[in-house]
Amino acid sequence: MSDDLPLPDDDPLGPIDARFAERFQRDDSREPCQLYLISPLDVGGDFSDRLRRALEAGPVAAFQFRVKGVDQHEAARLAEPLQAICAEHDVAFIVNDDVSLAKRLGADGVHLGQGDGDAREARAVLGPSVQIGVTCHDSRHLAMEAGEAGADYVAFGSFYPTTTKEVRHHPEPVILSWWSALFELPCVAIGGITPGNAAPLVAAGADFLAVSGAVWNGDEAAAVQAFAEVLAAQP
């Protein structure tokens, strides 16, 4: 049996030595891992109240506004009260996929999928202070390209099965170890993360845990509190 992990579909760099994970130790100079909430697709109704409850339940670094199938005017209408709640709680408000909506709202950041444009183009539109994140699936190559293009963070996943979106990329946690050992740029772990399975990703080097269903599919305050306990226990 090989000592190497399988080669990701989109990564031309080759496999990571499996022993890398055994040797990895989280760098004390990095900030502790933090929680990054992603909205459900439906943010109408009482969602503003739910978001407020979640943000008051424990530390949250960022909130990503992710809606599909609505025009920009409707998206802006839905986003504005949520953005105000985030501002009240000093939580970064990140727009998913839509650079023009992020600019319209004066959002703190935008998160780009691989088909949503280039980080350089987003930077030219949004300016130097806006946070730009890029989905990199299971590819170190894509992550390095994103960093070179000026991204502020890279996201790897899906680490666990998820019903939030259809995925075909399933990296091993060692990709987080490799990235955080070589690059200062923060990395986000995403995909099916719950309080029960989060600890290995924190130990592997994730700077942020991006979560959605684990929070919004139940009691959001209890879920945020449970994640806070996991993150407080990190070395």
Protein Blocks (a to p, Z undefined) as FASTA:
>chain_A
ZZbdcddfklcnbpadfklmmmpccdfkbccddddddddfblghjlmmmmmmmmmnpccf
bdcdddehiafklmmmmmmmmmmmmmmnopacddehilmlmmmnopabdcddfknopfkl
mmmmnojmbccdddehjafklmmmmmmnopabdceddfbdcfkbccfbdcdfklmmmmmm
mpmbdcddeehiafklmmmmmmnopabdcdfklmmmmcfklmmmmmmmmmmmpZZ
